[in-house]
Amino acid sequence: MGKTNLKRLISSSTTTIVLLLVYGTGLAAATFIEKYQGSEVARSMVYCSPLFFLLQFLLVLNWLAVAIRQHSLKMRKWGMLVTHGAFIIILLGALVSHLYGEEGILHLREGETSNRFAVRHADGVTYHTLPFSIELMNFTLTRYPGSSSPSAYESELLVHMGEEVISERVYMNNVLDVKGYRFFQASYDQDEQGTVLSVNRDVAGRTITYTGYAVLLLGLVLCFVDKRSRFMQLGRRLKELRCSVLLILSVLSSLSVYANNTSTQATEVVLKNVINAGHAACFGALPLQSGRGRVLPVNTFSSEVLRKLHKSDTFGSLNSDQFLISVLVMPELWAQVPFIAVPGKELSDFYHLPSGQCAYMDVFDADGNYKLQEKLEEAYGRMSAARTRFDKELIKFDEQINIFHQLLDWQLLNLFPKEDDPQHTWYAPGDDLSAFSGKDSMFVSRILTWYVEEVQTSFQSGDWTKPDEIVGMISTYQQAKNKIEGVTPEKMEAEIKYNRLDIFSQCKKGYLIFGGLLLVSAFASLFKRVRWIRLSGWVLCVAILAVFFFHMYGMGMRWYIAGYAPWSNSYETMVYVSWATVFAGLLFARRSLLTFALATLFGGTILFVSGLNWMDPQINPLVPVLKSPWLMFHVAVIVGAYGFFGISCLLGLVNLVMMSLKKSVLIQRIKELSIINEISLLIGLALMTIGTFLGAIWANESWGRYWGWDPKETWALITMVAYAIVTHLHLMPFRNKLWLFNLSSVIAFYSVLMTFFGVNYFLSGMHSYGQNDHVGGIFIYLLASVFLVVLLGILSFMGKQKQNN
């Protein structure tokens, strides 16, 4: 009897859910242990502990037992069998890597030869011997033009294998393979005379793991094409139900922009003397080198500066290019204009500054002393984690003041390339120009002074011919002296057009307006099925589709301008998530207009968040490790999954609201939307799984290990586990499975938010960016949402009970 009970327990689907819950909870706990106790403690307590290995063994045993009990082989459930078998292969590969793999560091100075590399363990460092020797001939660090940011670094090596000597190069994403050992460019010495190579030997483990990845891909494909799969069953059930939609209470908040029009004399003067718009556009088209080395139009630079200083793309009637030229021409007046946004009221009160915005002169006392200096030194003297909100706002405000100070001194405007500079540095008129000689020296030191004089004359005459000519001279000089590839008038024009169109802001409005109207139309069709309502719904769908393609056009433009896929930072990723969410909704448009409307509204909301002040929309050069095609595929797929998870979360909320209404007539509609919810979850889980393991391949090809338990990796795995639990809930013998499934689809989305936001700002690791006050504020709203979801869960459970009765 006991043996039978044990067999049932092992082969139970409930056991699967429990094991996955324990597994996911353990992983989550480990990320916080790592934050407070360090990575070695997290590894010993969780990742490499005997209990963790036992838990994974029990999962494998459970999967096999369930497959045998359900006669999966006999029933030819190939998708399920191959997918779960792939995970067993992947776990086997991880075990082989853990037991037999070697991973360490080889540090070499130029001219040094070594055959020993360091391997770190929990109890210290040991040295392993290579069957050959490596000699570093030369290390080269390449920086972005005119910047200190690394663009690439590489090591020129000689591999000594007995009498045979092989010359090789190792750089980021270019691996050296020798006799089963792989060498990766990990880091370098600060004096740029030495290299740090990551060494990895794991032929068997890597082969098994990669085989598992290939089998997993095959299994996921079978899950979507096999007639016996859960996905195909859901599709057939959906066709059997009558397509209908329901209104969900949607509250849209609109923001009004408050313009603080000042009446000071200085403001009146600068707003009265407006630079000709055509000339400003001509000046804005000039190339300029940013502090990070990227060459961009002056228009992009002026927009970024005005947003940082004023939190807007315009000041009064002046656009950003007109503002920049005006500052160059009338610096004394602009120093008195109250347009610099003060980060917080506490700062304004402490320094007796005007509330909201202040002038540059307001931060200096009557003796010309910088008011912020004393407290600023105290703030910088504290560790980053110990700084108060006042300290952070003060540092941010000081950065704004310094940017404007440099503009007044004609700095930052790096317009003049130096022809023979090995770093391809461009100089600003206010820089030390002694590096130039001859005619070049005369040109760069005098041209802007001449330009300012002519602009002042043009204010009186209204003739802007001369300033246009001088801008043309600067452009001619740039074209003659620039040696950076890819700086073309076409690319500059494209970026100016991108700035002018403000694509993602326009898409935000389109999604929110058309998505809201589509929701109303879908609701109206429930009560009255008339032709004009149905037609209006499809007209709105076409309008949303037009916005969707405009959104895609904007991402394409950004890709062309930056030279890499536009999902490398938080801002770009959110823009892409918005696109993926609407795309996911588009796939369900024919089956459920409600789903499409919700996806569109969610896409617009994401774009709204991406446009907030704490998001950085700047296009920046990539760090070396991100210059990999694997990154592009990894992020594109995994972020695409977020769109489907977002739709599932919204559909889950809709169903919980309908359950709360205690109307039995809504049961059919709840079932229909639940099917769409599960289909969306299955697609999202497949994409999340593929994307996570694409990331593992990227990691292995970039720095020699496909899984290192970095918090970002771990939370991606937790998200997979969370949604695996949700998609397996239908197997549980639970009376209110529909309620539990929809509630779980909402709760699981918090793992996505933790992966996307929480890891970046609240945990340690390679993907962490540090605490951000604005993101902390968002987490307050997230906590409030948890309370509301719990409340809705209780109300919907009570309503579902009544519906069942």
Secondary structure, DSSP 8 states (H G I E B T S, - for coil): -HHHHHHHHHT-HHHHHHHHHHHHHHHHHHHHHHHHH-HHHHIIIIITSHHHHHHHHHHHHHHHHHHHHTTTTTTT-HHHHHHHHHHHHHHHHHHHHHHH-EEEEEEEETT-EEEEEEEEETTEEEEEEEEEEEEEEEEEEEE-TTSSSEEEEEEEEEEEETTEEEEEEEETTB-EEETTEEEEEEEE-TTSSEEEEEEEE-HHHHHHHHHHHHHHHHHHHHHHH-TTSHHHHHHHHHHHS-----------------------HHHHHHHHS---HHHHHHHHTSEEE-TTS-EEEHHHHHHHHHHHHHSSSEETTEEHHHHHHHHHH-HHHHTTS--EE-S-HHHHHHHT--SSEE-GGGGB-TT--BTTHHHHHHHHHS-GGG--HHHHHHHHHHHHHHHHHHHHTT-S---EE-TT-TT--EE-TTS--TT--HHHHHHHHHHHHHHHHHHHHHHHH---HHHHHHHHHHHHHHHHH---TT--HHHHHHHHHHHHHTHHHHHHHHHHHHHHHHHHHHHHHHH---HHHHHHHHHHHHHHHHHHHHHHHHHHHHHHHHSS-S-SSHHHHHHHHHHHHHHHHHHTTTT-HHHHHHHHHHHHHHHHHHTSTTS--------GGG--HHHHHHHHHHHHHHHHHHHHHHHHHHHHHHHHTT-GGGHHHHHHHHHHHHHHHHHHHHHHHHHHHHHHHHHHHHHS-S----HHHHHHHHHHHHHHHHHHGGGS--TTHHHHHHHHHHHTHHHHHIIIIIHHHHS-STT-----HHHHHHHHHHHHHHHHHHHHHHHHHHHHHHHH-
